Amino acid sequence: MKPVTPLLESNFNPHLTICRENHFVQDFSNYTEDEFEWFFYSKMDHIIIGIVMPIILSFGLLGNALFIFTTFRVKSMRTITNFYLINLATADACYLTFGIGEKLACLYTSTVHSDVSAFGITWCMVVFPLSRMCAFASLFLVTLVTLDKYHAICRPLKHRIRTSPSRSHTKYVILGAWTTAFCVAATTIPASSRFITSCVVYPDKETYAEHPIVVNYCFPARLWVTSVVNGIQTLPFFFALFPNFFMYFQIIRRLSDRVVGRNIPQFVRNGTKMRNAVAKMLVLNGLVFFLCNMPFYAVSLMYMLLYFASSSVRERWQEGLQSVQPYIQLLLYVNSAVNPYIYDVVNKTYRKSLYQAFQCGSHSQAVKKYEARRTTSSGVHVTTEIRSAETHI
């Protein structure tokens, strides 16, 4: 957006009688349509925000809700790893709701980009920080899941001793992740804490009669605050990126080197295979997370660095970054939507559990009784096999 200027008598327009002295004016009266087409939502914006994003939102909410429902419905799914993933699904669902919901609300209440006139200062102070909090929570929870699998695969004895007494430790760790995400997001509130009213002067044409004369924006408290907030939201990502990739490498290497012996009981071998399948699934999930988020945080880092560049360099780079920003944001929403589908595609245990979650009670009980009567070649009940696998997932 071009710099806003104070409302002066020289550019006062009789159509702007609603404006006050402390408002700003954006005078486009001498502009051509091409020169300020960026001011309005384009056809591509309506396609991306009005069609693509609702589809992503629907799939994301459905997938995450099904995963949460399945985990609570199927007892064998109530594992420590899935406890992390439930919180991750909650963070993803909330991020989709706040992020896409905010854009849909702005699109359908105004023809002007980022106009929040219909919502007020509360929108600026609450919605944007909540969206950032969910993004930070997802980052911290993905890291915790990776750390849990790293200990389970690379340091199994230490992991079993730490997690076997109770799950209270896991609850406190997850609570700490949400609390940290809230605190970090709170520091970004100044980036959208000013509610700016702007009066718009359009060219004297009938085609602009449908556009609002007064628009409102969420502005940073100071111009330099935007640069600081870009740094705040970038640093946690890159601090988590390299440790996560190191742990992914160690997990993949350990799984590749590990061989299950023939003399090991069948139920232990099955439990190990199940645990390894879950580990591979989580590694894939983590890689998708960081690859989808990388462009956004790289752009945020560039915005922070451009604050210190010359005005000519800044304008040239910002024009290019703004042109790709909508597609980069789409990757963030796609990532929050695809996680539960990755679980089902990669891991057959999750597919079976999803199917079991929608079975009627009598059929489910009959299946459990049948499986309880089955025994392996070593004479160990299948129920023991399932419990062993559950402990290690």
C-alpha positions in Angstrom: 0.0 0.0 0.0 1.2 3.5 -0.8 2.1 5.8 2.1 -0.9 7.4 3.8 -1.0 11.1 4.3 -2.8 13.3 6.8 -6.2 14.7 5.8 -5.7 18.3 4.7 -8.1 21.0 3.5 -6.4 21.1 0.1 -7.4 17.5 -0.7 -10.8 17.6 1.2 -13.6 16.1 -0.9 -17.3 16.7 -0.2 -17.8 12.9 -0.4 -15.5 12.6 2.7 -17.6 14.6 5.1 -17.6 11.6 7.4 -13.8 11.9 7.9 -12.3 13.7 10.9 -9.2 15.6 11.4 -7.3 12.7 12.9 -8.1 10.4 10.0 -5.9 9.7 7.0 -6.7 10.1 3.4 -5.7 8.0 0.4 -6.1 10.2 -2.6 -6.4 8.2 -5.9 -8.3 10.9 -7.8 -5.5 11.3 -10.3 -4.6 7.6 -10.6 -5.4 5.3 -13.4 -7.1 2.0 -12.8 -3.9 0.1 -13.3 -2.0 2.3 -10.8 -4.1 1.3 -7.8 -5.7 -2.0 -8.8 -3.7 -3.5 -5.9 -6.0 -1.6 -3.6 -9.0 -3.9 -4.3 -9.5 -7.7 -4.3 -8.7 -9.1 -7.8 -10.3 -12.0 -9.6 -7.4 -14.2 -8.5 -8.0 -13.2 -4.9 -11.6 -14.2 -5.1 -10.5 -17.6 -6.5 -7.8 -18.2 -3.9 -9.6 -16.8 -0.9 -13.2 -17.5 -1.9 -12.9 -21.0 -3.4 -9.5 -22.6 -2.7 -9.2 -21.6 0.9 -12.7 -22.8 1.9 -11.9 -26.2 0.3 -8.7 -26.4 2.3 -10.6 -25.3 5.5 -13.2 -28.0 5.0 -10.8 -30.8 4.4 -8.6 -29.7 7.2 -11.4 -29.4 9.8 -12.8 -32.7 8.7 -9.5 -34.6 8.8 -8.4 -33.2 12.2 -11.8 -33.7 13.7 -11.8 -37.4 12.5 -8.4 -38.0 14.0 -9.4 -36.5 17.4 -12.7 -38.5 17.3 -10.8 -41.7 16.4 -8.3 -41.3 19.1 -10.9 -40.9 21.8 -13.1 -43.6 20.4 -10.5 -46.4 19.9 -8.8 -47.3 23.2 -5.6 -48.6 21.4 -5.1 -45.2 19.9 -4.7 -43.5 23.3 -0.9 -43.5 23.3 1.6 -40.8 24.3 2.4 -40.1 20.7 -1.2 -39.6 19.8 -1.6 -37.4 22.8 0.9 -35.0 21.2 -0.9 -35.5 17.8 -4.3 -34.6 19.3 -2.9 -31.3 20.4 -1.3 -30.8 17.0 -4.6 -31.5 15.3 -6.3 -29.0 17.7 -3.7 -26.3 16.9 -4.0 -27.0 13.1 -7.8 -26.8 13.2 -7.7 -23.5 15.1 -5.0 -22.1 12.8 -7.2 -22.9 9.8 -10.2 -21.4 11.4 -8.6 -18.1 12.5 -6.3 -17.8 9.4 -8.8 -18.6 6.6 -11.8 -17.3 8.6 -10.2 -13.9 8.9 -9.5 -13.7 5.2 -13.0 -14.8 4.2 -14.5 -12.3 6.6 -12.5 -9.4 5.1 -13.3 -10.6 1.5 -17.1 -10.7 2.0 -17.4 -7.5 4.0 -15.4 -5.1 1.8 -13.9 -4.8 -1.7 -10.7 -3.3 -0.3 -7.8 -5.4 0.7 -7.3 -5.9 4.5 -10.3 -3.6 5.4 -11.5 -4.6 8.9 -14.1 -1.9 9.2 -16.8 -4.4 10.0 -15.0 -5.8 13.1 -13.2 -3.1 15.0 -10.1 -2.9 17.1 -10.9 -6.2 18.9 -10.2 -8.0 15.6 -6.7 -6.5 15.4 -5.9 -7.3 19.0 -7.3 -10.9 19.2 -7.7 -12.7 15.9 -4.1 -12.1 14.5 -2.4 -13.0 17.8 -4.5 -16.2 18.2 -3.6 -17.2 14.7 0.1 -16.8 15.4 -0.3 -18.6 18.7 -1.7 -21.7 16.9 1.2 -21.5 14.4 3.8 -21.4 17.2 2.0 -24.3 19.0 2.1 -26.4 15.9 5.8 -25.8 15.6 6.5 -26.7 19.2 4.3 -29.8 19.1 5.9 -31.1 15.9 9.3 -30.7 17.7 8.1 -32.5 20.8 6.8 -35.4 18.7 10.1 -35.6 16.9 12.0 -35.5 20.2 9.7 -38.2 21.6 10.3 -40.5 18.6 14.1 -39.7 18.7 14.3 -41.0 22.3 12.0 -44.0 21.6 14.1 -45.1 18.6 17.6 -44.0 19.4 17.5 -44.2 23.2 14.8 -46.7 24.0 15.8 -47.7 27.6 15.9 -44.1 28.7 12.7 -43.3 27.0 10.9 -46.3 28.6 12.1 -45.3 32.1 11.0 -41.7 31.6 7.5 -42.5 30.2 6.5 -45.7 31.9 5.4 -44.4 35.3 2.6 -42.1 34.1 1.7 -39.7 31.4 1.6 -36.6 33.7 5.0 -35.7 32.4 3.7 -35.5 28.8 0.7 -33.4 29.9 3.0 -30.8 31.6 5.3 -30.7 28.5 2.3 -30.1 26.2 0.9 -27.5 28.6 4.4 -25.8 28.5 4.3 -25.8 24.7 0.9 -24.1 24.6 2.0 -21.6 27.3 5.2 -20.8 25.4 3.2 -20.3 22.2 0.8 -17.9 23.9 3.7 -15.9 25.4 5.5 -15.6 22.1 2.3 -14.7 20.2 1.6 -12.0 22.8 4.8 -10.3 21.9 3.5 -9.9 18.3 0.4 -7.9 19.4 2.0 -4.5 18.7 2.3 -5.5 15.0 -1.5 -5.1 14.7 -2.4 -2.9 17.7 -3.4 0.3 15.9 -6.8 0.7 14.3 -6.3 3.2 11.5 -9.2 4.9 9.7 -8.5 6.0 6.2 -10.7 8.1 3.9 -10.4 7.2 0.2 -10.7 9.6 -2.7 -11.5 7.7 -5.9 -11.4 9.0 -9.5 -14.6 10.7 -10.5 -16.2 7.7 -12.1 -19.4 5.8 -11.5 -17.5 2.5 -11.3 -16.1 3.4 -7.9 -19.4 4.2 -6.3 -19.7 0.6 -4.9 -16.4 0.8 -3.0 -16.2 2.1 0.6 -15.2 5.6 1.2 -13.9 4.9 4.7 -11.7 1.9 5.4 -10.0 0.6 8.5 -6.7 -1.2 8.9 -4.8 -3.0 11.6 -1.4 -1.2 11.7 1.7 -1.7 13.8 2.3 0.5 16.8 5.5 1.8 15.1 6.9 1.0 11.7 9.9 -0.8 13.1 7.6 -3.1 15.1 6.9 -5.0 11.9 10.5 -5.8 11.4 10.8 -7.0 15.1 7.8 -9.2 14.8 9.1 -10.8 11.6 12.2 -11.6 13.5 10.2 -13.0 16.5 8.2 -15.4 14.4 11.2 -16.4 12.3 13.7 -17.2 15.0 11.7 -20.1 16.7 11.2 -21.8 13.3 14.9 -21.8 12.4 15.9 -22.7 15.9 13.6 -25.8 15.6 14.5 -26.6 12.0 18.0 -27.8 12.4 17.5 -29.9 15.6 14.5 -31.6 13.9 16.4 -32.5 10.8 19.2 -33.8 12.9 16.8 -36.1 14.8 15.1 -37.2 11.5 18.5 -38.2 10.2 19.3 -40.2 13.3 15.9 -41.9 13.4 16.1 -42.9 9.7 19.7 -44.1 10.2 18.8 -46.2 13.3 15.7 -47.7 11.6 17.8 -48.6 8.6 20.5 -50.3 10.7 18.1 -52.2 13.0 17.4 -55.8 12.2 14.8 -57.9 14.1 16.1 -61.4 15.0 14.3 -64.6 14.2 14.5 -65.8 17.8 12.6 -62.8 19.1 8.9 -63.6 20.0 6.4 -62.7 17.3 4.5 -60.2 19.4 7.7 -58.3 20.1 8.6 -58.3 16.4 5.1 -57.0 15.5 5.3 -54.3 18.1 8.7 -53.2 16.8 7.4 -53.1 13.2 4.4 -51.1 14.3 6.5 -48.6 16.3 8.9 -48.2 13.3 6.0 -47.6 11.0 4.7 -44.8 13.3 8.2 -43.4 13.5 8.5 -43.2 9.7 5.1 -41.7 9.4 6.0 -39.0 11.9 9.3 -38.3 10.2 7.4 -37.8 6.9 4.8 -35.6 8.7 7.6 -33.5 10.1 9.4 -33.1 6.8 6.1 -32.0 5.1 5.6 -29.5 8.0 9.0 -27.8 7.6 9.0 -27.9 3.8 5.5 -26.2 3.7 6.5 -23.6 6.3 10.0 -22.8 5.0 8.9 -20.4 2.3 6.8 -18.3 4.7 9.5 -17.9 7.3 12.1 -17.3 4.7 10.0 -14.4 3.3 9.5 -13.1 6.9 13.2 -13.1 7.4 13.7 -11.2 4.1 11.1 -8.6 5.2 13.0 -8.1 8.4 16.3 -7.6 6.6 14.7 -5.3 4.0 13.9 -2.9 6.8 17.6 -2.0 7.0 18.0 -1.7 3.2 17.7 1.4 1.1 14.2 2.5 0.0 14.8 1.6 -3.7 16.0 -1.9 -2.8 13.1 -2.3 -0.4 10.5 -1.3 -2.9 11.9 -3.6 -5.6 12.0 -6.6 -3.3 8.7 -6.0 -1.6 6.9 -5.9 -4.9 8.2 -9.3 -5.8 7.6 -10.8 -2.3 4.0 -9.5 -2.2 3.2 -11.2 -5.5 4.1 -14.7 -4.2 2.8 -14.2 -0.6 -0.7 -15.5 -1.2 0.6 -18.8 -2.6 3.1 -19.1 0.3 0.3 -18.7 2.8 -1.6 -21.4 0.9 1.2 -23.8 1.8 0.7 -23.0 5.5 -2.9 -23.9 5.3 -2.3 -27.0 3.2 0.2 -28.2 5.8 -2.4 -27.8 8.6 -5.0 -29.7 6.6 -2.9 -32.7 5.3 -1.5 -34.1 8.6 -4.4 -36.5 9.4 -4.4 -37.7 5.8 -0.7 -38.5 6.0 -1.4 -40.6 9.0 -4.1 -42.6 7.2 -2.2 -43.0 3.9 1.2 -44.0 5.5 0.1 -46.1 8.5 -2.4 -49.0 8.2 -3.0 -48.9 12.0 -4.6 -45.5 11.7 -6.7 -46.6 8.8 -8.0 -49.6 10.8 -8.6 -47.5 13.9 -10.6 -45.0 11.8 -12.7 -47.8 10.4 -13.1 -49.3 13.9 -14.2 -45.9 15.3 -17.4 -45.9 13.2 -18.3 -49.6 13.9 -21.4 -50.2 16.0 -20.8 -51.4 19.6 -21.9 -55.0 19.2 -19.7 -55.6 16.1 -16.7 -54.0 17.7 -17.1 -56.1 20.8 -17.4 -59.3 18.7 -14.2 -58.4 16.9 -12.4 -57.8 20.1 -13.5 -61.2 21.5 -12.5 -62.9 18.3 -9.1 -61.3 18.4 -8.7 -62.2 22.1 -9.2 -65.9 21.3 -6.6 -65.9 18.6 -3.1 -66.9 19.5 0.2 -66.6 17.8 2.5 -69.5 17.0 4.3 -68.9 20.3 1.1 -69.2 22.2 0.9 -65.6 23.2 -2.5 -63.9 22.9 -3.0 -61.2 20.3 -4.2 -58.9 23.0 -0.8 -59.1 24.6 0.7 -58.3 21.2 -1.5 -55.2 20.9 -0.6 -53.9 24.3 3.1 -54.4 23.7 2.8 -52.4 20.5 0.7 -49.7 22.2 3.4 -49.2 24.8 6.1 -48.6 22.2 4.1 -46.4 19.8 
